[in-house]
Amino acid sequence: MKTGRPHLRSVLVVAGACFVALAASAMLLEAMPADTALREAILRLASPRLLNAMRVVNRAGDWRALAPGMVVLLLVFAEARRQWWIWSALMVSAPIMEWTLKHVVARARPEDLSFGFPSGHSTAA
């Protein structure tokens, strides 16, 4: 990728290396007993009001919220409109890559049998 911002290239390289390291550790290590214990401790501390707020935040990472957000981004920012194809490609490719990586890494969640890595919320962000 050629860019006038060499620091951006460095950041992308470091971020990519960190992701590869996380994916490798997720593939090699089983879910730890601490994963389940930490999840249960957090849920015990959470109030019903906090859980409802987190459900709203959870829905914000869904395509039904992200797609209108992308439309607003394109309407408001001229730079985003000039690079509309990048935003469109991300909306299509990110969920495909997430699904693919979940099945390659195959890291079980502590609470059920579905795969938990990479996080859908992290991918959406």
Secondary structure, 3 states (H helix, E strand, C coil): CCCCCHHHHHHHHHHHHHHHHHHHHHHHCCCCHHHHHHHHHHHHHCCHHHHHHHHHHHHHCCHHHHHHHHHHHHHHCHHHHHCHHHHHHHHHHHHHHHHHHHHHHCCECCCCCCECCCCHHHHHC
